């Protein structure tokens, strides 16, 4: 019997020095009296791409748990571990999560009123975190490191631009169709579910990750062999046009400017 030896990190060519949880282990609470850490996924990682060592794991936890729209697991996790972490940091952790912030009152489904932090998330850091999770799942699912660009669409974060909203809706609908025949995975679905679709002839594929029941992020894996300069982006073209521009597909119309 032959044994495959892993020679590189899940995200780069560096030699692995540890194993990284995908997604971070801290997202799975232990304080609630139920086992939400069944069969967690780990992949070989170098120090640079180990989120625990760079504090990216704590950033991601504080960015997700307690977000309006997450389930009771996410809310309870926020009022326990996340609040303790924010308190220990003297509020610095919250400033990393939200660049511009204010406190507002929010009414829960049961009628309770809670104070929530409202502001602009650090989208660049969030995109980097989700892209690394995508790379980890790709490695776990396909047994090889993905070489190329991972594009993330964080659909639980609203967009003010009408055209960008329409283009996002189009992209998400197309990814959902691509994934419709692929099984959703996740041993702890109240915390995390995921799906990576099959590769097309070019080597591209797509995926979806969902945190705390409702916080969805869609992923597009674009291989390094894809020559972006040979293609024009419909959304970018539409911005230069004064009249409405639509994408028409499968009986649905999307305005993209």
C-alpha positions as CSV (number, residue, x, y, z in Angstrom):
1,X,0.0,0.0,0.0
2,X,1.4,3.4,-1.0
3,X,1.1,6.5,1.3
4,X,0.7,9.9,-0.3
5,X,3.2,12.3,1.4
6,X,2.0,15.9,1.7
7,X,4.9,18.2,0.8
8,X,3.3,21.6,0.8
9,X,0.9,23.9,2.7
10,X,-2.8,23.9,1.5
11,X,-2.4,27.5,0.3
12,X,1.2,27.8,-0.9
13,X,4.4,26.0,-1.8
14,X,5.9,26.3,1.7
15,X,6.5,23.2,3.7
16,X,3.8,22.5,6.3
17,X,4.6,23.1,10.0
18,X,1.2,22.3,11.5
19,X,-2.4,21.6,10.6
20,X,-5.0,24.2,10.1
21,X,-8.7,23.8,11.0
22,X,-11.0,24.6,8.1
23,X,-12.9,26.6,9.1
24,X,-11.2,27.8,12.3
25,X,-12.0,25.6,15.3
26,X,-13.0,28.6,17.4
27,X,-16.2,29.0,15.3
28,X,-17.5,25.8,16.9
29,X,-18.7,26.6,20.5
30,X,-18.2,24.3,23.4
31,X,-20.2,26.2,26.0
32,X,-23.7,25.1,24.9
33,X,-23.7,21.6,26.3
34,X,-23.8,19.9,22.8
35,X,-21.1,18.5,20.7
36,X,-20.6,20.9,17.8
37,X,-17.0,19.8,17.0
38,X,-17.6,16.5,15.3
39,X,-15.0,15.4,12.7
40,X,-13.6,18.9,12.1
41,X,-11.5,19.3,8.9
42,X,-7.8,19.9,9.1
43,X,-5.2,20.5,6.4
44,X,-1.4,20.9,6.3
45,X,-0.4,24.5,6.8
46,X,2.7,26.7,7.0
47,X,3.0,29.3,9.7
48,X,1.9,32.1,7.4
49,X,-1.4,30.5,6.5
50,X,-2.3,29.3,10.0
51,X,-5.0,31.7,11.1
52,X,-4.6,31.0,14.8
53,X,-1.0,32.3,14.7
54,X,-2.0,35.5,12.9
55,X,-5.1,36.2,14.9
56,X,-7.3,35.8,11.8
57,X,-9.3,33.1,13.5
58,X,-10.4,35.5,16.3
59,X,-11.1,38.2,13.7
60,X,-13.4,35.8,11.8
61,X,-15.2,34.6,14.9
62,X,-16.0,38.2,15.9
63,X,-17.1,39.0,12.4
64,X,-19.6,36.1,12.2
65,X,-21.0,35.2,15.6
66,X,-23.9,37.5,16.5
67,X,-24.3,38.9,13.0
68,X,-28.0,39.7,12.4
69,X,-29.3,36.7,10.4
70,X,-27.3,34.0,12.1
71,X,-29.1,31.3,14.1
72,X,-29.3,30.8,17.9
73,X,-25.9,29.0,18.0
74,X,-24.2,32.0,16.5
75,X,-26.1,34.4,18.8
76,X,-25.2,32.4,21.9
77,X,-21.6,32.2,20.8
78,X,-21.5,35.9,20.5
79,X,-22.8,36.5,24.0
80,X,-20.3,34.1,25.5
81,X,-16.9,33.7,23.8
82,X,-17.0,36.7,21.5
83,X,-18.0,39.2,24.1
84,X,-15.3,37.9,26.4
85,X,-12.7,38.2,23.7
86,X,-13.8,41.8,22.9
87,X,-13.7,42.7,26.6
88,X,-10.2,41.2,27.0
89,X,-9.0,43.3,24.0
90,X,-10.3,46.5,25.5
91,X,-12.5,46.9,22.4
92,X,-9.6,46.6,19.9
93,X,-11.0,43.4,18.4
94,X,-14.3,45.1,17.6
95,X,-12.4,47.9,15.9
96,X,-10.6,45.3,13.7
97,X,-14.0,43.8,12.7
98,X,-15.8,47.1,12.0
99,X,-13.9,50.0,10.6
100,X,-16.8,52.5,11.2
101,X,-19.1,51.6,14.0
102,X,-22.0,52.7,16.2
103,X,-24.2,51.0,18.7
104,X,-27.9,50.4,17.9
105,X,-30.7,48.6,19.6
106,X,-32.1,45.5,17.8
107,X,-35.3,43.5,18.5
108,X,-34.9,39.7,18.5
109,X,-37.5,37.3,17.3
110,X,-38.6,36.6,20.9
111,X,-39.1,40.3,21.6
112,X,-35.9,40.9,23.5
113,X,-34.0,44.1,22.8
114,X,-30.2,43.9,22.5
115,X,-27.5,46.4,21.7
116,X,-25.6,45.6,18.5
117,X,-22.5,47.1,16.9
118,X,-23.4,48.6,13.5
119,X,-20.8,49.5,10.9
120,X,-18.7,48.8,7.9
121,X,-16.9,45.5,8.0
122,X,-13.3,45.0,6.9
123,X,-14.2,43.4,3.6
124,X,-10.7,42.9,2.4
125,X,-9.7,40.8,5.5
126,X,-13.0,38.9,5.3
127,X,-12.4,38.1,1.7
128,X,-8.9,36.8,2.5
129,X,-10.3,34.7,5.3
130,X,-13.1,33.1,3.2
131,X,-10.7,32.5,0.3
132,X,-8.4,30.6,2.6
133,X,-11.3,28.5,3.9
134,X,-12.2,27.8,0.3
135,X,-8.6,26.7,-0.5
136,X,-8.7,24.5,2.6
137,X,-11.9,22.8,1.5
138,X,-10.6,22.4,-2.0
139,X,-7.5,20.7,-0.7
140,X,-9.6,18.4,1.6
141,X,-12.1,17.5,-1.1
142,X,-9.8,17.1,-4.1
143,X,-6.5,16.2,-2.4
144,X,-4.5,18.9,-4.1
145,X,-3.6,22.6,-3.6
146,X,-5.7,25.0,-5.7
147,X,-3.4,27.1,-7.9
148,X,-5.2,30.3,-9.0
149,X,-7.5,33.0,-7.7
150,X,-10.5,32.5,-5.3
151,X,-13.2,35.1,-5.7
152,X,-15.6,35.5,-2.8
153,X,-19.2,36.9,-2.8
154,X,-20.3,37.7,0.7
155,X,-24.0,37.8,0.2
156,X,-24.9,38.6,3.8
157,X,-23.2,42.0,3.5
158,X,-25.6,44.4,1.6
159,X,-24.5,46.4,-1.4
160,X,-25.7,50.0,-2.0
161,X,-24.8,50.0,-5.7
162,X,-27.9,48.9,-7.8
163,X,-25.8,47.5,-10.7
164,X,-23.5,45.6,-8.4
165,X,-26.5,44.1,-6.6
166,X,-27.9,42.9,-9.9
167,X,-24.6,41.4,-11.0
168,X,-24.2,39.6,-7.7
169,X,-27.8,38.2,-8.0
170,X,-26.9,36.9,-11.5
171,X,-23.6,35.4,-10.3
172,X,-25.2,33.7,-7.3
173,X,-28.0,32.3,-9.3
174,X,-25.5,30.7,-11.8
175,X,-23.4,29.2,-9.0
176,X,-26.5,27.8,-7.3
177,X,-27.4,26.0,-10.6
178,X,-23.8,24.7,-10.8
179,X,-24.0,23.3,-7.3
180,X,-27.6,21.9,-7.5
181,X,-26.4,18.4,-8.1
182,X,-23.7,18.3,-5.5
183,X,-24.2,17.2,-1.9
184,X,-23.9,19.7,0.9
185,X,-21.5,18.6,3.6
186,X,-20.7,19.5,7.2
187,X,-20.8,17.4,10.3
188,X,-21.9,20.3,12.4
189,X,-24.5,22.0,10.1
190,X,-25.8,24.5,12.8
191,X,-22.3,26.0,12.7
192,X,-20.9,25.3,9.2
193,X,-22.0,23.7,5.9
194,X,-20.1,23.6,2.6
195,X,-20.2,22.4,-0.9
196,X,-17.5,22.4,-3.6
197,X,-18.7,21.7,-7.2
198,X,-17.0,19.7,-9.9
199,X,-14.3,21.2,-12.1
200,X,-15.2,22.2,-15.6
201,X,-12.8,21.5,-18.6
202,X,-10.8,24.7,-17.8
203,X,-10.2,23.6,-14.2
204,X,-12.5,26.2,-12.7
205,X,-15.2,25.3,-10.2
206,X,-17.4,27.0,-7.6
207,X,-18.5,26.5,-4.0
208,X,-20.6,27.8,-1.2
209,X,-19.9,28.0,2.6
210,X,-22.6,28.8,5.1
211,X,-22.0,29.8,8.8
212,X,-24.5,29.7,11.6
213,X,-27.4,28.7,9.4
214,X,-27.8,31.7,7.1
215,X,-24.5,33.6,6.6
216,X,-23.6,32.5,3.0
217,X,-20.5,33.1,1.0
218,X,-20.2,32.0,-2.6
219,X,-16.8,31.0,-4.1
220,X,-15.4,31.0,-7.6
221,X,-12.1,29.1,-8.1
222,X,-10.3,30.6,-11.2
223,X,-7.3,28.6,-12.2
224,X,-4.0,30.3,-12.9
225,X,-4.2,29.2,-16.5
226,X,-7.2,31.5,-17.1
227,X,-6.1,34.6,-19.0
228,X,-8.3,37.4,-17.5
229,X,-6.9,40.0,-20.0
230,X,-8.6,38.0,-22.8
231,X,-12.1,38.6,-21.5
232,X,-14.3,41.7,-20.8
233,X,-16.3,42.0,-17.6
234,X,-20.0,42.8,-18.4
235,X,-20.4,44.7,-15.1
236,X,-17.4,47.0,-15.9
237,X,-18.7,47.6,-19.5
238,X,-22.2,48.5,-18.2
239,X,-20.9,51.2,-16.0
240,X,-19.9,53.3,-19.0
241,X,-23.4,53.1,-20.5
242,X,-26.1,55.7,-19.7
243,X,-29.1,53.5,-20.5
244,X,-30.1,50.5,-18.4
245,X,-28.1,47.3,-19.2
246,X,-29.6,43.9,-18.4
247,X,-28.4,40.3,-18.5
248,X,-31.2,38.0,-19.7
249,X,-30.9,34.3,-18.8
250,X,-33.3,31.4,-18.1
251,X,-36.3,33.7,-18.2
252,X,-34.9,36.1,-15.6
253,X,-33.5,39.6,-16.2
254,X,-30.8,41.3,-14.1
255,X,-30.0,45.0,-14.3
256,X,-26.3,45.5,-13.9
257,X,-25.9,49.3,-14.0
